[in-house]
């Protein structure tokens, strides 16, 4: 039995006997305890804070006396005077073992600390970034032992931090000597720790101890929008977030239009590559400015995107993705340098692109799989990332299936008569009284409903400008529930519906949602072409989900997760009335927010997650909707509202859909054939 003092660490429970005088940080390292340190135990960085506990600990079989650790010293006092140190806290590099002791490592002192995400229902992100800071002291040059400054720096890192096979880019050599001498041979080094394909690499140097941080960018490169999150690679905090319209929209709103542009125009693909990279750099500049940081401190970036965007961003012509068999140039994850992609961040910054799943199921779907983990779900979950090109995952612990569905930009407010992007002044919520057929609505930026007192004053700044994606979905679903719209998607006349808001519009009718013409504003209507555009989009979405259910051998799912920035604003009831998603209890339909962006953040902040998603993607079964005969059958049925074939029993038990028919030709189901009406 050892006579040396016992050191017990909580919350890990790791323990071991150590000689008197052993620093707690040293004991932690030898036991593999997760205790942070940038300065290597020199009392500079204060990352290794610990809290000793005293008294009786029957659980650990130990009694901790007051003198179990060395006395408070000048280094700790200096740090407390300068920056503050909580009462009871010690620095692990300064406190040494004198007797049996129980030591708690608080969350902020753990290298792999958990970052609590805003959405409580999703697991935390464990911090393990690819790039970390290390403080080292380098031997000065000696004429009797000639060697280069870089070689001595590398040797110091190997000795103090056990990181081997370290490389450095040319720009490091160009700044190395003045930095070492300015720091009196003491420097802080940012090191990309490498992976299966790349050796560790020195990213940046600061003279002396650098008390700042470094940053990474998690980017969701979508067909319509580019969203980016600037993350602190030490704390995991999202420092700033922003988004812009994808500049490629001028070449086509949907992916196939962009593929066609590249095919029809010489140099078209390169032109689109330049556009998206320029847009990306403008976004990075904006976010760095908002966060008031130097873009040169952004040393890591993770990108998720659909296959066409993936190829165009990388400068690969997506021609092959425009025709069967939809072959990707590569489906594997990619590890690149920022300057490979002309990104204006740190010159040595590393870029990671998540793997694509299939020809039209991209890295964004992989990111959703990483965020929402359908492969770890005990119940059968359908995850739908709603966008211009919807990615759909269906699975549980047994297996996961994936497909994409070309919904087009209607859900984004495009191709809609009064449609617009989600911005202040856009109608985002709609209710229609089933008796009076009168609407009320809410606009982005104002909490009041249009029928509330003070609404006109509240919207005076922005006005009521149009209707966004969530607004048009609610408007159409409310029209169906109020009997203004039949299952085939036809709007009734004023005589048929009993409201003058149904106005003639060519050979069909429109529903007047808001008339601001008296005050110089717009007339916002829902037209039959608007409804057709939404019908096509929702039919594509539902058909993809239904096809995966067929492949899984099920006719219902346990729960539905709506992902994407747009998905976060969809009402489950309205989505189901419209027939966007399969029948399910409303409470089992939840939002995951921008799950693709969250997956990008996880991959940015935890390098182990990259290997995890690469393995997960290899196991996902890909379904290509373009070659599946039943997709078209499902699409035709799903064009009706909610559906011409699937009965939706749960929805019909909760919502009464009027049996109306405004098609004088007799076909009210929208499928081109008479069908037994279930709505």
N, C-alpha and C positions, 0 to 999 in steps of 0.2 A: 504493500500500500504506500502510495507516494506521500512524502512529508511536505512536498511543495504546496503552496496555496492553491486552492481551487477557484477558478474563475468561471462563473456561469453567466451566459449572455441571454437576455430576453429581448424580443419575443421568440427568437430562433430556438432557444433551449440548448444551444451548443455549449459544451463545457470542456475544460481541460485543466491540468495542473501546470503551473509555470513557476520558474525561479523568482525569488524576491527581486524586485527592481525591474521586472519586465513591463514595458509600457503596455497599456490596455490596447492600443492600436496594433502593436506587434502580436499580442495574444489573439486579437480578432482576425488578423491576417492568417495566422497559423491554423486557426480553426475554420477558416472560410466564412467568417461572420461578415455580413454585408455592412461594413462601416466605411464611410467615404473618407477620402483624403486626396487633395490635389498637391499639397506641398511635400508629401512624403514623410510626414512626422516632424516637421521643423517648427510647428507652432505658428504658422503664418496664415493658413487658409481657414482654420476653425471649422472645417467641414466634419471633423471627427468628434463632435460633441456627444457626450454620454451622460447618463444619470445613474450614479451608484445608489444602491439601496442597502439599508442597514437594519439589523434585527434578526429575528428567527424566520427561517424559511423551510418548514418541514417538507414541502414539496420537493425542494432541491437537496434536502438533508444537510443544510448548512446554516451556521450562525455567523452573521457578518458584524464584526466589531467596528467601532468608530474609526479606528486607525487602519482600516483595511487597504486604503490607498495612500499614496504619498501626499504630503501637505500641498495646499494651494501654493502656486509659485508665481514668479514675476511675469512670466509669459502669459499665464491665464489672466492675471490682474491687468496687464497691459491691454489685452484683447477686451476684457470687460469694460475698462475705462473708455476704450476707443469706440466699440460697437455695441456693447451690452452683451451680457451672458445671463440667461435665466438662473435664478437662485437654485442651487442644487446641481447645476450642470458643471461638468468638467471637460477638459479637452483630452481625448483619448491618447494623444501623442505625448502628453505631459504627465498625466496621472499614471503612476507605476504601482505594481502589485506589492503589497506588504503582508496581506493576509487573505483568507477566503473572502470572496466578494461576489455579489450579484450585480450585474451591470445591464441597464436597459439602453438599447439603441433606439432613439426616437426616429419617427419616419423621415424627418428632414435630414437625418445623418446617414440614411441608407443610400448606397449607390443606386440600387435598383428600387428606388422609392416608387410608390404607386401614386399616380396622378388621378385624382377623382374627376371624372368627366361630368358634364352638366346633366346628362341623362342618367338618372340613378339606376334604371333598369339594366344598363349595360355594364359589363365588367370594367374595372379600372385598367389603366394602361400602366404596365410596369416599366419604369425607366431603365433603358439599356441602350443608349444612343450609339451610333457608329463612331462618332467623333467625341473625344473627351479631352479635358485639360490636364496636363501634368507639369509640375514644377520640378526642375532639376538644377543641380549645381555641377558645373562642368570644370574639369581640370584645365588650368591655364597652359598655354603652349610652352614647351620646354625644348631647348636646342639639343639637349642630350637624348630626348626621346621624340624625334620628329614625327608628327602626324597632323592631319588636317583638322580644322575646327569641327567640321561635320562629323568626322570619325569619332572625335572625343565626345561630341554631343550624343551621338548614337550609343556609344559605350556607356555614357552616364545613364541614359534612358534604360538600356538593357540591365544595368546593375541595380538601379533603384526601383524599376517598375517591371522587370522581367518581360519586357516586350522586345521581341527579336525580329530580325530580317526587315529592319526599318528602311524605307526609301524616302527620298526628298525630291521635289521638283526643282527646276532651275531657279525659279523666283525665290525659293528658300535660300539657295546658295548666294543669290545676289544681295540678300539682306542679312545673312547670317552673321558675318563678322562684326559689322557695326552694332547689331543687336546684342551679341554676346559681350562686347566691351562696354556698351552703355549700361548693361545690367550687372557689370562686375562679375561676369561669368556665371550669373544666375539668370535663368530664363524660364518662362512658362511656355509650354509647347502644346499646341492643339494637334492631336494625332488621330487620324482616321484609322481605326483598329483593324481594318481589313476584313476579308471574308474568304470564302472558298476560292475565289478567282483572283483576289488582289491582296498584296502584302500590305502591312501597316505603312502609313505614309504620313510624314510631317506636313501639316496643312498650313500652320502659321506659327510665328514666334513673337513673344513680347519680352522686353527686357525686365528682369526682376520678377516679382510675383504679380500676375495679372488678376485683379480682383473683379473683373467683369464677367461677361458670359459670352456664349456663342449661340448661333441661331440656325434653325433649319426651316425649310418651307415645305408644307404639305399641299399639293396642288391637285384639284379635280378639274381636269381639262375636258370640258363637255362640248357637245356640238354647238350649243347655243351660248353657254356662259363658261367662263373660266373663274373658278373660286380658289382662293389660296389662304392658308393659315400660316402665319409666322409664329414659330414655337421656340421658346427658350430651351436649349438642349441640356441645360442643367436642372432646371426646375420642372420642365414639361409644360409650363404655362403657355397658353395661346396669347401672345402679346398683341397681335393685331390680325384682323381678317378683312378681306375685301374681295370683290369680284368685278369682272367686266364682261361685256358682250364679246363673244368670240369674233375677232375681226374677219374670220373666214365666211361669215354669214353673207357677205356681199358676193360670194361665189356660189351660194346656194344654201337654202335654209336646212335642207336635210342632207344626210350623208351621201346618198346616191347621186344627188345633184352635184356634190363636190367631186365625187369620183368621175362623173361625166364631164365636168369642167376640165379635169386633168386630162381626160381622154381626147377632148375636142380642141384643146388649146395647147400648142407647143409651149413647153415650159410652165404649164398651168400648175402642176404639182409643186414645183419649186416656188412659184409665186405664193401658193397657199402656205407653204412651209415658212417663208419669210414673214407672211402676215401674222401667223400664230406666234412665232417667236418674238416679233416686234411687240405684239400685244402682251405677251408674257412678261417681257422686260418692262413695259410700261406699268403693268400691274405690280411687279416687284418694286419698282421705284416708288410707286404710290404707297405701298404698304410700309416700306422702310421709312418713308417720309412721315407717314402717320404715326409710326412707332418711335420716330426720332432716333433711329439707329443707322449705323454705317452699313451699307449693303455688303461691304467687304467682310462683315462678320457672319454672313450667311454662308455656312460651310457645308451644308448638306441639303438635299432636296429629294422629295419623293413625288412621283407623278402617277396618277391613275387616269385612264382614258379609254374610250372605245377603240376598236381596232383601226378604223379609218383615221381617227385623230392621232392614234399611236403612230401610224405610218407617216402621216403628214408632218407631225412634230419631229420625227426622227429624220425627215428628208427622204422617205421611201415612197415611191409612187404607189398609190393604193389600187392601181389598175386591176390586179388579180382579185381584189376583194369585191369587185363589181360584177363578177361572173362566177358561176359554179366551177370548181368546188370551193370557192372563197378561201383560197390559200393565203395564209399569213407568211410574210417574209421570215418572221420568227415569232413563236408563241412564248418563249422563255422570258423570264425576268431579265432585265438589262442593268448593267452597272457601268456608268459612263462618267465623264468629267463635264462640268458645266460648260467649259469652252468648246466641247464637242457639239453643243447645242446653241452656241452663241449667247449664252445666258450671262447677264451682266451682274453676277454676284462674285463671291471670292474666286480668284483665278484657279485655285485647286479644288474648288467645291466638288463634291461627289454627288452624282445623280443616280437614283434607283427608280426603275420602272417596274411595277408589279407585272407578273405574267398575265398574258391573255388566256382565256379559256378556249376560245374557238374563233372561227373566221368573223363572226359577228357578235361574239360574247367576249368583252374585253377585260382589260385590267381594272376597269371601274367595277365590273361585276365581281372580280376577284377581291377587290377592296371591300365590297359589300359583304362577301362571304367571310372575310376576316373580321369585319365589325360585328356582323349579326350572328355568325357561327351557326348556320343551319345544321352543319354536320355534328354539332354538339347538342342539338335539341331532342328531347325525349318525345315531344309531340310533333306532328307533321306541320311544318311551317312553310308558308308561301311568302317569299320576300320579293317585292316588286319595286325596282328603282325606276320611278316614273320620270321620263324625260323624252327628248326628241326621238331617241332610240331606247326603248325600255329594256332593261335587263331583268330577267325573271329567274329566281332560284326556288326550287321546291325540294325539301328534304328533311331528314332527321338523322339519327345516329346510324341508321341502316345504309342510306345512300343519299346523294344530292344530285339533282338534275338541273340543267341550266339551258336557257335559250334567250334569244333577243327577239324583239318584236318592233317593227318600224312604225311607231305611233305617229311620227311626224310632229310638227311644231304647234299643232292646235292647242295642246294643253298648256303651251307657253303664252297663249293669247294671240299667236300668229294665225293668219288665215281666218280670223274672226272679224266680222264687219266693224264692231266697235272695240276690238281686242287691243290690248297693249301689254307691255311687260308689267310685272308687279312693282308698282311705284306709288308714292303718295298721290291720292286722287282716284286710284283705280278701284272699282267695285270688287270687293273680295268675298262678301257674304250676301246671300239673298234669301228672303223668305217671301212666299206668296200665299195670301189668305185663300183657302180653297173655296170659301163662300163668296167673297167679294171680288176675288181675282186681283186684288190690289197688292202691289209689291212693297216691300221695304228692304233696305240694303245698308251695308256698311262699306266705307271706303278705307283703304290703307292710310294710316296716319291719324284716324279719328275713331274714338271709342263709341261714339253715339250712333244709333240707327237713324236712318233718314226720316223716320216718323217721330223722333224724339225732339223735344224742345231744345233749341240752340244748335240744331244740326247745321242750318244754313250759315250761321256765324262761324261754326267750327271748320267748315270746309271753304271758307272765304279765301284762304291763302292758296290752296291747291286747286279748288274747284272739283267737280266730278268729271273726270277726264275720259274714262273708258271702262273696260271690264277685263280683268286678268283671268288667268287659267282657272283658279279655284272659284272665281265668281261665275264664269260661264258654266262650269259643271253644276254648281248649286242652282243657278238660274234654270237650266234645262231640267234638272231633276225636280225642282219645285214646280215647273210648268207641267211635268208629267203627273205629279201628285195632285195638282190643282185642276186637272182635266183640261188644260189648255193645249196639250200635246198628246197625240195618240201613240201607241206602241211602235208604229212604223216611223215616227219622227216627223209627222205632219202637224203644223200648227193650225188650229181651227179658226174659222172666221168669227167676226163679232157676233153674228147670229147664232153660230154653233156653240160658242163658249159663253155668251152672255156678258161680254165685256168689250168696251170700245177700245181697250188697249191692244186688241188684236186688229191690226190695220192691214189693208190690202198692200201687197208688195209684189208687183208683177203678176205671175200666175199663182202665187202662193200668198201667205200672210206672215207678218212679223209681229212680235210682241214688244210693245213700248215699255221699257223698264224705267227710263228716266227721260224727261223732256226739259232740257235746260235752255231751249232756244229763246225763251222770253228774256233771259238774262245774259244772252250772248254765249251760252254754253252749248254742248252737243245734244243731239237726240240719240240716246243709246237704246238700241233695239237688239232683240235676239231674232235672227232671220232663219229661214229654212236652210240656206247654205251653211250658216253657222252650225246648225244642228247636224247637218250631213258631215261636216268636218269633224265634229266631236264624235259622231257615230263611227266614223272610219277609224279614228284614233282609239276609241275605247274598245271597238271590236277587235282591233289588232292586239291590244293589251290582253283582253279577256281570252282570246283564242290561243295566245302563247301560254297563258296559265293553264287553260283547259287541256292543251296538248300535253303539257308536263304531267297533269293529273292522269291523263290516259296512259302515259308511259309508266307512271307509278302504279297504275291499277287501282285508282281511287276515284270516287265521285264527290268527295268533299275534303276540305282541309280543316285542321284544328284551329289554326289562327293565321292571320294575314298581317304582314309588316309592310307598310308603305314607306319607301325610302326616297331620297332625293329632296332637294329644297322645296320642290313643288308638292311632293308627297306629304310633307309636314303640314300642309295647309288644307288637305282634302278631308272633308267630313265623311266618315265611314258610311253614314246613312245615305248621303247623296251619291257617293261612289257606287253603292250597291243598287240604288234605285236606277241609276244610269246603266248598270250592268258592266261596270269597269272591272270588277273583281268577283270572284266566286262567292256564293252564298255562305254566310257565316254570321254568328252572333256579333252585333255591333261592338260589344266590349272586347271581342277577340280581334278587332282590327285596330292596330296601333301604328303610330308614326315613329320612325327611327331617325327623322331629320336627314341631314346629308350623310348617309351611311358610307358612301364612297369616300367622301372627304375624311370621315372618321377613320376609315380603314387606312387611308394615306397617313393620317397622324399616328396611328398605331405603328405602322411600318417605319415611320420616321423616328419615333421615340424608342422603339424596341427592335434592335437588330435581329433578335431571335424570332420575332414575328414574321420576318421576311422568309426565313427557312420554313416556318409553319405554313404560310400561305402557298409557297411553292409546292409543298407536299400535298396540301389540300386540293389545289387546282389539278394536280395529276390524277386525283381520285374522282373529280366531278365528271359526270356523264353529260356530254354535250348533245343537244338536240337541235338540228338545223330545220327551222320552220319552213324554209323555202322549198324543201323537198318532201315535206310531210303532207300526204293527200288529205288528212283530216283537218289540217289547218284551215283550208278554204271552207270546208263544211262548217267548222266552228265559227269562222268569220261571218259567213252569211247569217247564221242564227244569232250571232252576237250583235248584228247591226240593229236588231230590234231593241226596244227599251222596256224592260231590261234585257230580255232574251226571247227568241221565238221558240226555243226548244227546252232549255234547262228551266226547271220549275221554280227555283228560288223559294223553297218552303219557309225558311226562317224569315226572309224579308217579308213575304206575304202574311206572316203571322204578326208582324210588327207594323206594317204600313199597308194602307188600302190604296190600291192603284185603280183609278176610275176606268171602267170599260167603255172607252170612247173610240170612235172611228171616223176620222175626217177625210178618209179616202173614198170618194164616191164610186171608185172602181171596185171597192169591196175588199181589197187586200190591206189589212191593217197591221200585218206583222213584219213588213219590211224585208222579207226574204225572197220575194219574187214568186212565192207559192202560197196558197191558202194553208193556214195551219190552225190547229186547235188553239184558241187563245187561252193562255194561262195567266195573263196579267189581270 
